């Protein structure tokens, strides 16, 4: 097993995680559910 196996995979994971979070933040405002001001509906 390579010495830096875990370190390399950790770095790749962090990069994928950051990309996913950025993507998620861009999408989330579009999918928000707007509640009507009048709750009696």
C-alpha positions in Angstrom: 0.0 0.0 0.0 1.3 3.5 -0.8 2.3 5.7 2.0 0.2 8.6 1.0 -2.9 6.5 0.1 -5.2 7.9 2.8 -3.9 11.5 2.4 -4.5 11.4 -1.3 -8.0 10.0 -1.0 -8.8 12.6 1.7 -7.7 15.4 -0.5 -9.8 14.1 -3.4 -12.8 13.7 -1.0 -12.4 17.3 0.2 -12.3 18.6 -3.3 -15.4 16.6 -4.3 -17.2 17.8 -1.1 -16.4 21.4 -1.8 -17.7 21.1 -5.4 -20.9 19.4 -4.2 -21.5 22.1 -1.5 -21.1 24.9 -4.1 -23.4 23.1 -6.5 -25.9 22.5 -3.7 -25.9 26.2 -2.7 -26.6 27.2 -6.3 -29.5 24.9 -6.7 -31.2 25.3 -3.3 -32.7 28.8 -3.7 -34.5 27.6 -6.8 -36.2 24.7 -4.9 -37.3 26.6 -1.8 -41.0 26.4 -1.1 -42.5 29.8 -0.6 -45.2 29.7 2.0 -48.2 32.1 1.5 -48.4 35.0 3.9 -52.0 34.0 4.7 -51.6 30.7 6.6 -55.4 30.1 6.6 -55.4 28.6 3.1 
